[in-house]
Amino acid sequence: MTEEPLACEPGDERELCDQCGTLLLSSAPRYYSLVNDSSAVDPEHPASDGQRLLTACSLPHLQWLKDHYVKRPYDERELWAHKLSGQLRVRPAGTPLDEARRAAGLTREQLLAATYWSMERHDLRHRRGAAPPER
Ligand SMILES: [Zn+2]
């Protein structure tokens, strides 16, 4: 069974609940909250980097989402890594790393810390997927 894509008109205020995915039509009640999230980056709106706007269909779902983000560690190195990758994504292939770093507003030290953070994450994912050691 294929689902029809959701049609959206200009100015349509339909949204999805971030917890359950319920489609919130224009007239449906919805609840918002702004939370700290070091993975939230928008190269078009860098002033809001590190913050995520949650949308929910009900107060219990909003609370569930807020609880999730309160427990999630906020790591500036993650924020810097996402700021850099966001700038690399919106620029032509082959853009010098230093140009993307400057556009992301990062110092060289922050770029280095972000690179180490990314390498650590890659290493953790690799280890989790690796076979257990032989006895
Ligand atoms: Zn919901």
Backbone and ligand atoms as CSV (ligand in chain L), in Angstrom:
chain,resi,resn,atom,element,x,y,z
A,1,MET,N,N,0.845,-1.183,0.000
A,1,MET,CA,C,0.000,0.000,0.000
A,1,MET,C,C,0.887,1.241,0.000
A,2,THR,N,N,0.623,2.145,-0.901
A,2,THR,CA,C,1.380,3.397,-0.926
A,2,THR,C,C,0.522,4.505,-0.339
A,3,GLU,N,N,1.159,5.349,0.394
A,3,GLU,CA,C,0.436,6.456,0.996
A,3,GLU,C,C,0.546,7.677,0.099
A,4,GLU,N,N,-0.531,8.441,0.068
A,4,GLU,CA,C,-0.518,9.691,-0.682
A,4,GLU,C,C,0.408,10.674,0.038
A,5,PRO,N,N,1.229,11.397,-0.704
A,5,PRO,CA,C,2.047,12.413,-0.032
A,5,PRO,C,C,1.138,13.508,0.538
A,6,LEU,N,N,1.602,14.121,1.622
A,6,LEU,CA,C,0.830,15.188,2.234
A,6,LEU,C,C,0.932,16.433,1.365
A,7,ALA,N,N,-0.221,16.962,0.986
A,7,ALA,CA,C,-0.242,18.180,0.190
A,7,ALA,C,C,-0.173,19.382,1.120
A,8,CYS,N,N,0.704,20.288,0.840
A,8,CYS,CA,C,0.825,21.492,1.652
A,8,CYS,C,C,0.669,22.716,0.760
A,9,GLU,N,N,-0.161,23.624,1.181
A,9,GLU,CA,C,-0.357,24.880,0.475
A,9,GLU,C,C,0.561,25.928,1.105
A,10,PRO,N,N,0.927,26.964,0.325
A,10,PRO,CA,C,1.711,28.050,0.932
A,10,PRO,C,C,0.960,28.628,2.138
A,11,GLY,N,N,1.642,28.796,3.232
A,11,GLY,CA,C,1.027,29.346,4.432
A,11,GLY,C,C,0.327,28.301,5.271
A,12,ASP,N,N,0.301,27.058,4.800
A,12,ASP,CA,C,-0.325,25.976,5.555
A,12,ASP,C,C,0.460,25.763,6.846
A,13,GLU,N,N,-0.256,25.611,7.928
A,13,GLU,CA,C,0.409,25.483,9.222
A,13,GLU,C,C,0.390,24.053,9.744
A,14,ARG,N,N,0.312,23.073,8.858
A,14,ARG,CA,C,0.339,21.679,9.283
A,14,ARG,C,C,1.715,21.341,9.813
A,15,GLU,N,N,1.723,20.572,10.897
A,15,GLU,CA,C,2.980,20.120,11.473
A,15,GLU,C,C,2.792,18.692,11.941
A,16,LEU,N,N,3.893,18.039,12.269
A,16,LEU,CA,C,3.863,16.693,12.837
A,16,LEU,C,C,4.301,16.757,14.292
A,17,CYS,N,N,3.674,15.919,15.115
A,17,CYS,CA,C,4.120,15.776,16.504
A,17,CYS,C,C,5.491,15.101,16.464
A,18,ASP,N,N,6.465,15.677,17.153
A,18,ASP,CA,C,7.817,15.112,17.164
A,18,ASP,C,C,7.889,13.805,17.947
A,19,GLN,N,N,6.873,13.499,18.737
A,19,GLN,CA,C,6.896,12.266,19.528
A,19,GLN,C,C,6.217,11.124,18.794
A,20,CYS,N,N,4.975,11.345,18.298
A,20,CYS,CA,C,4.203,10.236,17.715
A,20,CYS,C,C,3.992,10.369,16.210
A,21,GLY,N,N,4.328,11.517,15.632
A,21,GLY,CA,C,4.190,11.705,14.201
A,21,GLY,C,C,2.787,12.063,13.740
A,22,THR,N,N,1.875,12.301,14.665
A,22,THR,CA,C,0.514,12.685,14.290
A,22,THR,C,C,0.540,13.989,13.494
A,23,LEU,N,N,-0.218,13.985,12.398
A,23,LEU,CA,C,-0.343,15.199,11.595
A,23,LEU,C,C,-1.246,16.185,12.326
A,24,LEU,N,N,-0.731,17.380,12.551
A,24,LEU,CA,C,-1.494,18.421,13.236
A,24,LEU,C,C,-2.016,19.381,12.184
A,25,LEU,N,N,-3.292,19.291,11.901
A,25,LEU,CA,C,-3.901,20.193,10.925
A,25,LEU,C,C,-3.930,21.609,11.495
A,26,SER,N,N,-4.214,22.566,10.629
A,26,SER,CA,C,-4.156,23.974,11.034
A,26,SER,C,C,-4.956,24.273,12.291
A,27,SER,N,N,-6.127,23.617,12.441
A,27,SER,CA,C,-7.001,23.925,13.575
A,27,SER,C,C,-6.682,23.094,14.826
A,28,ALA,N,N,-5.777,22.119,14.709
A,28,ALA,CA,C,-5.495,21.229,15.843
A,28,ALA,C,C,-4.654,21.943,16.902
A,29,PRO,N,N,-4.923,21.649,18.178
A,29,PRO,CA,C,-4.063,22.221,19.215
A,29,PRO,C,C,-2.661,21.620,19.117
A,30,ARG,N,N,-1.706,22.369,19.483
A,30,ARG,CA,C,-0.316,21.904,19.456
A,30,ARG,C,C,0.441,22.630,20.552
A,31,TYR,N,N,1.529,22.004,20.969
A,31,TYR,CA,C,2.294,22.537,22.095
A,31,TYR,C,C,3.760,22.612,21.685
A,32,TYR,N,N,4.403,23.673,22.115
A,32,TYR,CA,C,5.801,23.905,21.732
A,32,TYR,C,C,6.674,24.077,22.964
A,33,SER,N,N,7.925,23.737,22.781
A,33,SER,CA,C,8.919,24.035,23.807
A,33,SER,C,C,10.278,24.124,23.133
A,34,LEU,N,N,11.097,25.037,23.629
A,34,LEU,CA,C,12.451,25.201,23.119
A,34,LEU,C,C,13.407,24.540,24.102
A,35,VAL,N,N,14.242,23.628,23.600
A,35,VAL,CA,C,15.177,22.909,24.473
A,35,VAL,C,C,16.598,23.039,23.936
A,36,ASN,N,N,17.576,22.854,24.812
A,36,ASN,CA,C,18.974,22.835,24.387
A,36,ASN,C,C,19.268,21.496,23.726
A,37,ASP,N,N,19.929,21.531,22.576
A,37,ASP,CA,C,20.267,20.315,21.840
A,37,ASP,C,C,21.501,20.602,20.985
A,38,SER,N,N,22.611,19.993,21.345
A,38,SER,CA,C,23.862,20.265,20.623
A,38,SER,C,C,23.896,19.644,19.234
A,39,SER,N,N,22.851,18.893,18.844
A,39,SER,CA,C,22.802,18.353,17.478
A,39,SER,C,C,21.924,19.211,16.570
A,40,ALA,N,N,21.296,20.255,17.119
A,40,ALA,CA,C,20.378,21.098,16.337
A,40,ALA,C,C,21.133,22.271,15.727
A,41,VAL,N,N,21.265,22.250,14.402
A,41,VAL,CA,C,21.995,23.284,13.681
A,41,VAL,C,C,21.237,23.627,12.409
A,42,ASP,N,N,21.162,24.913,12.092
A,42,ASP,CA,C,20.532,25.350,10.852
A,42,ASP,C,C,21.435,26.416,10.225
A,43,PRO,N,N,22.156,26.053,9.123
A,43,PRO,CA,C,23.073,27.023,8.508
A,43,PRO,C,C,22.366,28.315,8.063
A,44,GLU,N,N,21.043,28.237,7.836
A,44,GLU,CA,C,20.293,29.435,7.425
A,44,GLU,C,C,19.962,30.337,8.620
A,45,HIS,N,N,19.924,29.755,9.827
A,45,HIS,CA,C,19.573,30.511,11.041
A,45,HIS,C,C,20.542,30.158,12.172
A,46,PRO,N,N,21.810,30.551,12.019
A,46,PRO,CA,C,22.819,30.137,13.003
A,46,PRO,C,C,22.564,30.675,14.411
A,47,ALA,N,N,21.788,31.729,14.554
A,47,ALA,CA,C,21.533,32.284,15.898
A,47,ALA,C,C,20.807,31.281,16.788
A,48,SER,N,N,20.079,30.352,16.174
A,48,SER,CA,C,19.333,29.372,16.980
A,48,SER,C,C,20.058,28.026,17.086
A,49,ASP,N,N,21.314,27.962,16.613
A,49,ASP,CA,C,22.071,26.709,16.733
A,49,ASP,C,C,22.164,26.298,18.196
A,50,GLY,N,N,22.008,25.006,18.445
A,50,GLY,CA,C,22.069,24.497,19.807
A,50,GLY,C,C,20.724,24.490,20.511
A,51,GLN,N,N,19.687,24.930,19.800
A,51,GLN,CA,C,18.344,24.907,20.365
A,51,GLN,C,C,17.408,24.214,19.383
A,52,ARG,N,N,16.502,23.419,19.923
A,52,ARG,CA,C,15.533,22.706,19.088
A,52,ARG,C,C,14.126,23.086,19.531
A,53,LEU,N,N,13.281,23.448,18.568
A,53,LEU,CA,C,11.882,23.734,18.860
A,53,LEU,C,C,11.102,22.431,18.741
A,54,LEU,N,N,10.543,22.000,19.864
A,54,LEU,CA,C,9.746,20.773,19.892
A,54,LEU,C,C,8.296,21.107,19.588
A,55,THR,N,N,7.641,20.219,18.836
A,55,THR,CA,C,6.217,20.350,18.541
A,55,THR,C,C,5.545,19.061,18.985
A,56,ALA,N,N,4.426,19.191,19.722
A,56,ALA,CA,C,3.737,18.002,20.207
A,56,ALA,C,C,2.226,18.175,20.076
A,57,CYS,N,N,1.550,17.011,19.998
A,57,CYS,CA,C,0.095,16.997,19.859
A,57,CYS,C,C,-0.609,17.130,21.202
A,58,SER,N,N,0.135,16.901,22.296
A,58,SER,CA,C,-0.487,16.937,23.621
A,58,SER,C,C,0.587,17.301,24.650
A,59,LEU,N,N,0.141,17.689,25.829
A,59,LEU,CA,C,1.099,18.014,26.887
A,59,LEU,C,C,1.903,16.789,27.327
A,60,PRO,N,N,1.292,15.581,27.447
A,60,PRO,CA,C,2.114,14.412,27.792
A,60,PRO,C,C,3.213,14.129,26.757
A,61,HIS,N,N,2.898,14.292,25.479
A,61,HIS,CA,C,3.917,14.066,24.456
A,61,HIS,C,C,4.996,15.149,24.521
A,62,LEU,N,N,4.609,16.378,24.818
A,62,LEU,CA,C,5.598,17.445,24.972
A,62,LEU,C,C,6.515,17.142,26.163
A,63,GLN,N,N,5.930,16.670,27.246
A,63,GLN,CA,C,6.734,16.353,28.431
A,63,GLN,C,C,7.694,15.204,28.138
A,64,TRP,N,N,7.213,14.181,27.410
A,64,TRP,CA,C,8.073,13.053,27.032
A,64,TRP,C,C,9.280,13.566,26.243
A,65,LEU,N,N,9.032,14.455,25.278
A,65,LEU,CA,C,10.111,15.015,24.459
A,65,LEU,C,C,11.081,15.835,25.313
A,66,LYS,N,N,10.542,16.680,26.186
A,66,LYS,CA,C,11.399,17.506,27.034
A,66,LYS,C,C,12.271,16.627,27.930
A,67,ASP,N,N,11.680,15.567,28.491
A,67,ASP,CA,C,12.447,14.644,29.334
A,67,ASP,C,C,13.587,14.012,28.536
A,68,HIS,N,N,13.311,13.642,27.286
A,68,HIS,CA,C,14.336,13.050,26.422
A,68,HIS,C,C,15.514,14.010,26.251
A,69,TYR,N,N,15.229,15.278,25.960
A,69,TYR,CA,C,16.314,16.222,25.696
A,69,TYR,C,C,17.027,16.666,26.968
A,70,VAL,N,N,16.349,16.628,28.105
A,70,VAL,CA,C,17.013,16.944,29.373
A,70,VAL,C,C,18.072,15.887,29.667
A,71,LYS,N,N,17.756,14.616,29.337
A,71,LYS,CA,C,18.689,13.514,29.606
A,71,LYS,C,C,19.825,13.463,28.584
A,72,ARG,N,N,19.588,14.008,27.385
A,72,ARG,CA,C,20.600,13.933,26.333
A,72,ARG,C,C,21.749,14.885,26.659
A,73,PRO,N,N,22.996,14.393,26.667
A,73,PRO,CA,C,24.122,15.282,26.983
A,73,PRO,C,C,24.260,16.395,25.937
A,74,TYR,N,N,24.536,17.584,26.434
A,74,TYR,CA,C,24.824,18.720,25.542
A,74,TYR,C,C,26.328,18.837,25.462
A,75,ASP,N,N,26.867,18.701,24.243
A,75,ASP,CA,C,28.318,18.696,24.049
A,75,ASP,C,C,28.666,19.746,22.991
A,76,GLU,N,N,29.387,20.789,23.411
A,76,GLU,CA,C,29.741,21.858,22.464
A,76,GLU,C,C,30.523,21.325,21.264
A,77,ARG,N,N,31.310,20.270,21.487
A,77,ARG,CA,C,32.078,19.700,20.361
A,77,ARG,C,C,31.131,19.138,19.303
A,78,GLU,N,N,30.016,18.569,19.755
A,78,GLU,CA,C,29.002,18.078,18.818
A,78,GLU,C,C,28.395,19.246,18.043
A,79,LEU,N,N,28.089,20.319,18.763
A,79,LEU,CA,C,27.524,21.503,18.109
A,79,LEU,C,C,28.478,22.026,17.034
A,80,TRP,N,N,29.764,22.125,17.380
A,80,TRP,CA,C,30.745,22.620,16.411
A,80,TRP,C,C,30.840,21.675,15.214
A,81,ALA,N,N,30.820,20.370,15.456
A,81,ALA,CA,C,30.893,19.402,14.349
A,81,ALA,C,C,29.689,19.561,13.422
A,82,HIS,N,N,28.507,19.761,14.001
A,82,HIS,CA,C,27.310,19.916,13.169
A,82,HIS,C,C,27.310,21.263,12.438
A,83,LYS,N,N,27.836,22.307,13.094
A,83,LYS,CA,C,27.929,23.610,12.411
A,83,LYS,C,C,28.841,23.497,11.187
A,84,LEU,N,N,29.958,22.801,11.364
A,84,LEU,CA,C,30.906,22.631,10.263
A,84,LEU,C,C,30.286,21.785,9.151
A,85,SER,N,N,29.691,20.666,9.495
A,85,SER,CA,C,29.119,19.807,8.450
A,85,SER,C,C,27.959,20.511,7.756
A,86,GLY,N,N,27.216,21.347,8.494
A,86,GLY,CA,C,26.136,22.116,7.860
A,86,GLY,C,C,26.686,23.072,6.812
A,87,GLN,N,N,27.802,23.723,7.121
A,87,GLN,CA,C,28.413,24.643,6.158
A,87,GLN,C,C,28.977,23.882,4.965
A,88,LEU,N,N,29.554,22.718,5.216
A,88,LEU,CA,C,30.092,21.920,4.097
A,88,LEU,C,C,28.964,21.435,3.199
A,89,ARG,N,N,27.803,21.146,3.798
A,89,ARG,CA,C,26.658,20.637,3.022
A,89,ARG,C,C,26.080,21.693,2.076
A,90,VAL,N,N,26.082,22.962,2.486
A,90,VAL,CA,C,25.468,24.003,1.660
A,90,VAL,C,C,26.466,24.645,0.695
A,91,ARG,N,N,27.722,24.226,0.746
A,91,ARG,CA,C,28.740,24.790,-0.139
A,91,ARG,C,C,29.103,23.786,-1.236
A,92,PRO,N,N,29.666,24.297,-2.337
A,92,PRO,CA,C,30.048,23.387,-3.425
A,92,PRO,C,C,31.098,22.383,-2.969
A,93,ALA,N,N,31.066,21.206,-3.581
A,93,ALA,CA,C,32.081,20.178,-3.290
A,93,ALA,C,C,33.463,20.780,-3.552
A,94,GLY,N,N,34.393,20.439,-2.695
A,94,GLY,CA,C,35.749,20.942,-2.857
A,94,GLY,C,C,35.997,22.250,-2.121
A,95,THR,N,N,34.987,22.756,-1.406
A,95,THR,CA,C,35.180,23.974,-0.615
A,95,THR,C,C,36.273,23.724,0.414
A,96,PRO,N,N,37.267,24.624,0.498
A,96,PRO,CA,C,38.327,24.422,1.492
A,96,PRO,C,C,37.744,24.365,2.903
A,97,LEU,N,N,38.291,23.458,3.703
A,97,LEU,CA,C,37.817,23.265,5.075
A,97,LEU,C,C,37.905,24.557,5.880
A,98,ASP,N,N,38.971,25.332,5.658
A,98,ASP,CA,C,39.144,26.559,6.424
A,98,ASP,C,C,38.054,27.586,6.080
A,99,GLU,N,N,37.597,27.587,4.834
A,99,GLU,CA,C,36.507,28.491,4.427
A,99,GLU,C,C,35.203,28.094,5.146
A,100,ALA,N,N,34.928,26.793,5.189
A,100,ALA,CA,C,33.731,26.318,5.890
A,100,ALA,C,C,33.846,26.584,7.388
A,101,ARG,N,N,35.050,26.430,7.925
A,101,ARG,CA,C,35.277,26.698,9.358
A,101,ARG,C,C,34.956,28.157,9.680
A,102,ARG,N,N,35.466,29.059,8.866
A,102,ARG,CA,C,35.195,30.484,9.108
A,102,ARG,C,C,33.711,30.782,8.972
A,103,ALA,N,N,33.058,30.206,7.940
A,103,ALA,CA,C,31.620,30.438,7.732
A,103,ALA,C,C,30.803,29.910,8.912
A,104,ALA,N,N,31.304,28.845,9.554
A,104,ALA,CA,C,30.606,28.277,10.712
A,104,ALA,C,C,30.900,29.064,11.979
A,105,GLY,N,N,31.833,30.015,11.888
A,105,GLY,CA,C,32.168,30.825,13.050
A,105,GLY,C,C,33.015,30.101,14.071
A,106,LEU,N,N,33.794,29.129,13.606
A,106,LEU,CA,C,34.607,28.326,14.519
A,106,LEU,C,C,36.060,28.779,14.511
A,107,THR,N,N,36.690,28.658,15.670
A,107,THR,CA,C,38.140,28.859,15.751
A,107,THR,C,C,38.812,27.565,15.291
A,108,ARG,N,N,40.119,27.631,15.076
A,108,ARG,CA,C,40.846,26.407,14.699
A,108,ARG,C,C,40.809,25.385,15.835
A,109,GLU,N,N,40.845,25.868,17.070
A,109,GLU,CA,C,40.776,24.964,18.229
A,109,GLU,C,C,39.415,24.261,18.273
A,110,GLN,N,N,38.349,24.992,17.968
A,110,GLN,CA,C,37.012,24.381,17.948
A,110,GLN,C,C,36.899,23.368,16.818
A,111,LEU,N,N,37.498,23.684,15.667
A,111,LEU,CA,C,37.507,22.731,14.549
A,111,LEU,C,C,38.221,21.440,14.962
A,112,LEU,N,N,39.344,21.582,15.637
A,112,LEU,CA,C,40.096,20.407,16.093
A,112,LEU,C,C,39.266,19.590,17.087
A,113,ALA,N,N,38.646,20.270,18.049
A,113,ALA,CA,C,37.823,19.573,19.047
A,113,ALA,C,C,36.644,18.868,18.370
A,114,ALA,N,N,36.031,19.528,17.384
A,114,ALA,CA,C,34.906,18.929,16.656
A,114,ALA,C,C,35.365,17.709,15.869
A,115,THR,N,N,36.557,17.795,15.289
A,115,THR,CA,C,37.101,16.668,14.527
A,115,THR,C,C,37.362,15.474,15.444
A,116,TYR,N,N,37.942,15.743,16.621
A,116,TYR,CA,C,38.173,14.654,17.576
A,116,TYR,C,C,36.843,14.048,18.031
A,117,TRP,N,N,35.854,14.897,18.273
A,117,TRP,CA,C,34.534,14.396,18.693
A,117,TRP,C,C,33.975,13.463,17.612
A,118,SER,N,N,34.060,13.899,16.340
A,118,SER,CA,C,33.547,13.080,15.237
A,118,SER,C,C,34.293,11.757,15.139
A,119,MET,N,N,35.616,11.820,15.327
A,119,MET,CA,C,36.408,10.591,15.255
A,119,MET,C,C,36.027,9.641,16.398
A,120,GLU,N,N,35.823,10.191,17.595
A,120,GLU,CA,C,35.416,9.355,18.733
A,120,GLU,C,C,34.076,8.685,18.451
A,121,ARG,N,N,33.136,9.436,17.917
A,121,ARG,CA,C,31.813,8.888,17.602
A,121,ARG,C,C,31.925,7.779,16.562
A,122,HIS,N,N,32.739,8.028,15.530
A,122,HIS,CA,C,32.933,7.030,14.483
A,122,HIS,C,C,33.540,5.768,15.085
A,123,ASP,N,N,34.532,5.951,15.976
A,123,ASP,CA,C,35.201,4.814,16.604
A,123,ASP,C,C,34.214,4.036,17.474
A,124,LEU,N,N,33.362,4.734,18.244
A,124,LEU,CA,C,32.365,4.068,19.084
A,124,LEU,C,C,31.393,3.249,18.245
A,125,ARG,N,N,30.915,3.853,17.151
A,125,ARG,CA,C,29.973,3.130,16.271
A,125,ARG,C,C,30.631,1.899,15.678
A,126,HIS,N,N,31.909,2.052,15.294
A,126,HIS,CA,C,32.640,0.930,14.707
A,126,HIS,C,C,32.785,-0.201,15.723
A,127,ARG,N,N,33.127,0.167,16.974
A,127,ARG,CA,C,33.316,-0.858,18.014
A,127,ARG,C,C,32.003,-1.551,18.340
A,128,ARG,N,N,30.914,-0.805,18.384
A,128,ARG,CA,C,29.622,-1.427,18.692
A,128,ARG,C,C,29.217,-2.431,17.622
A,129,GLY,N,N,29.630,-2.159,16.373
A,129,GLY,CA,C,29.258,-3.043,15.272
A,129,GLY,C,C,30.244,-4.182,15.076
A,130,ALA,N,N,31.371,-4.125,15.823
A,130,ALA,CA,C,32.410,-5.140,15.642
A,130,ALA,C,C,32.023,-6.436,16.354
A,131,ALA,N,N,32.553,-7.539,15.859
A,131,ALA,CA,C,32.314,-8.838,16.477
A,131,ALA,C,C,33.010,-8.900,17.829
A,132,PRO,N,N,32.457,-9.640,18.793
A,132,PRO,CA,C,33.132,-9.756,20.098
A,132,PRO,C,C,34.465,-10.473,19.930
A,133,PRO,N,N,35.440,-10.145,20.802
A,133,PRO,CA,C,36.768,-10.789,20.693
A,133,PRO,C,C,36.672,-12.287,20.923
A,134,GLU,N,N,37.541,-13.054,20.216
A,134,GLU,CA,C,37.559,-14.518,20.375
A,134,GLU,C,C,38.222,-14.887,21.692
A,135,ARG,N,N,37.786,-16.000,22.285
A,135,ARG,CA,C,38.372,-16.447,23.563
A,135,ARG,C,C,39.452,-17.469,23.325
L,1,ZN,ZN,ZN,1.994,13.175,19.729
